[in-house]
Amino acid sequence: MTQDQFTELIGFLGKKFTQVDGRFDALERRLTSLEVSHEAMRDDIRALAEGLAMTNERLERLENRMGGLEIRFDRFEVDFGTVLLDHGGRIRALEGGAE
């Protein structure tokens, strides 16, 4: 191998290593972004679980205050992470109105 061929080979390999480094940098940025998204989602799930636990505790306290009266919620909706309970009619019935 001549000196010129060797210099050309080193230049070629240098460009390829630079491209590989760029790809690794891009991959590292994507992984960092995914880690941040994962952490945010985990925090959202934790907050939702805590909210559901507090709702269950409130329902248990309500049941205890009403002397063991059974309260049933027939349906619920999830709207962008917020749990909406369809219980307006039941509350009106408990307050003496019509369901």
C-alpha positions as a Markdown table, in Angstrom:
| # | Residue | x | y | z |
|---|---|---|---|---|
| 1 | Met | 0.0 | 0.0 | 0.0 |
| 2 | Thr | 1.4 | 3.4 | -1.0 |
| 3 | Gln | 1.5 | 6.4 | 1.3 |
| 4 | Asp | -1.2 | 8.1 | -0.8 |
| 5 | Gln | -3.5 | 5.1 | -0.6 |
| 6 | Phe | -2.9 | 4.9 | 3.1 |
| 7 | Thr | -3.7 | 8.6 | 3.5 |
| 8 | Glu | -6.9 | 8.1 | 1.4 |
| 9 | Leu | -8.0 | 5.1 | 3.5 |
| 10 | Ile | -7.4 | 7.0 | 6.7 |
| 11 | Gly | -9.5 | 10.0 | 5.4 |
| 12 | Phe | -12.3 | 7.6 | 4.3 |
| 13 | Leu | -12.3 | 5.8 | 7.6 |
| 14 | Gly | -12.3 | 9.2 | 9.4 |
| 15 | Lys | -15.5 | 10.3 | 7.5 |
| 16 | Lys | -17.2 | 7.0 | 8.3 |
| 17 | Phe | -16.4 | 7.2 | 12.0 |
| 18 | Thr | -17.7 | 10.8 | 12.0 |
| 19 | Gln | -21.0 | 9.5 | 10.4 |
| 20 | Val | -21.2 | 6.7 | 13.0 |
| 21 | Asp | -20.6 | 9.2 | 15.8 |
| 22 | Gly | -23.4 | 11.4 | 14.4 |
| 23 | Arg | -25.8 | 8.4 | 14.3 |
| 24 | Phe | -24.9 | 7.5 | 17.9 |
| 25 | Asp | -25.5 | 11.1 | 19.0 |
| 26 | Ala | -28.9 | 11.1 | 17.3 |
| 27 | Leu | -29.8 | 7.8 | 18.9 |
| 28 | Glu | -28.7 | 9.1 | 22.3 |
| 29 | Arg | -31.0 | 12.2 | 21.9 |
| 30 | Arg | -34.0 | 9.9 | 20.9 |
| 31 | Leu | -33.4 | 7.7 | 23.9 |
| 32 | Thr | -33.2 | 10.7 | 26.2 |
| 33 | Ser | -36.5 | 11.9 | 24.8 |
| 34 | Leu | -38.1 | 8.5 | 25.4 |
| 35 | Glu | -36.8 | 8.5 | 29.0 |
| 36 | Val | -38.3 | 11.9 | 29.6 |
| 37 | Ser | -41.6 | 10.8 | 28.1 |
| 38 | His | -41.6 | 7.6 | 30.1 |
| 39 | Glu | -41.0 | 9.5 | 33.4 |
| 40 | Ala | -43.8 | 12.0 | 32.6 |
| 41 | Met | -46.2 | 9.1 | 31.8 |
| 42 | Arg | -45.2 | 7.3 | 35.0 |
| 43 | Asp | -45.9 | 10.5 | 37.0 |
| 44 | Asp | -49.3 | 10.9 | 35.3 |
| 45 | Ile | -50.2 | 7.2 | 36.1 |
| 46 | Arg | -49.1 | 7.7 | 39.7 |
| 47 | Ala | -51.2 | 10.8 | 40.0 |
| 48 | Leu | -54.2 | 9.0 | 38.5 |
| 49 | Ala | -53.8 | 6.1 | 40.9 |
| 50 | Glu | -53.6 | 8.4 | 43.9 |
| 51 | Gly | -56.7 | 10.2 | 42.7 |
| 52 | Leu | -58.6 | 6.9 | 42.4 |
| 53 | Ala | -57.4 | 5.8 | 45.8 |
| 54 | Met | -58.7 | 9.1 | 47.3 |
| 55 | Thr | -62.0 | 8.7 | 45.5 |
| 56 | Asn | -62.4 | 5.2 | 46.9 |
| 57 | Glu | -61.7 | 6.4 | 50.4 |
| 58 | Arg | -64.3 | 9.2 | 50.0 |
| 59 | Leu | -66.8 | 6.7 | 48.7 |
| 60 | Glu | -66.1 | 4.4 | 51.7 |
| 61 | Arg | -66.6 | 7.3 | 54.1 |
| 62 | Leu | -69.8 | 8.3 | 52.4 |
| 63 | Glu | -71.1 | 4.7 | 52.7 |
| 64 | Asn | -70.1 | 4.6 | 56.4 |
| 65 | Arg | -71.9 | 7.9 | 57.0 |
| 66 | Met | -75.1 | 6.6 | 55.3 |
| 67 | Gly | -75.3 | 3.6 | 57.6 |
| 68 | Gly | -74.2 | 1.0 | 55.2 |
| 69 | Leu | -76.5 | 2.2 | 52.3 |
| 70 | Glu | -75.2 | 0.5 | 49.2 |
| 71 | Ile | -74.3 | 3.0 | 46.5 |
| 72 | Arg | -73.7 | 1.8 | 42.9 |
| 73 | Phe | -72.2 | 3.6 | 40.1 |
| 74 | Asp | -73.3 | 2.0 | 36.8 |
| 75 | Arg | -70.9 | 3.6 | 34.4 |
| 76 | Phe | -67.9 | 5.9 | 34.2 |
| 77 | Glu | -66.1 | 7.7 | 31.3 |
| 78 | Val | -62.4 | 8.5 | 30.9 |
| 79 | Asp | -62.0 | 11.8 | 29.3 |
| 80 | Phe | -58.3 | 12.8 | 28.7 |
| 81 | Gly | -57.3 | 11.1 | 32.0 |
| 82 | Thr | -60.1 | 12.5 | 34.1 |
| 83 | Val | -62.6 | 10.0 | 35.6 |
| 84 | Leu | -66.1 | 11.3 | 35.4 |
| 85 | Leu | -68.7 | 9.5 | 37.4 |
| 86 | Asp | -72.4 | 9.5 | 36.3 |
| 87 | His | -73.9 | 10.0 | 39.7 |
| 88 | Gly | -75.9 | 13.2 | 39.6 |
| 89 | Gly | -79.3 | 11.4 | 39.5 |
| 90 | Arg | -78.4 | 9.2 | 42.5 |
| 91 | Ile | -77.4 | 12.2 | 44.5 |
| 92 | Arg | -80.7 | 13.9 | 43.7 |
| 93 | Ala | -82.6 | 10.8 | 44.6 |
| 94 | Leu | -80.7 | 10.6 | 48.0 |
| 95 | Glu | -81.6 | 14.3 | 48.6 |
| 96 | Gly | -85.2 | 13.5 | 48.0 |
| 97 | Gly | -85.6 | 14.4 | 44.3 |
| 98 | Ala | -86.5 | 12.1 | 41.4 |
| 99 | Glu | -83.8 | 10.2 | 39.6 |
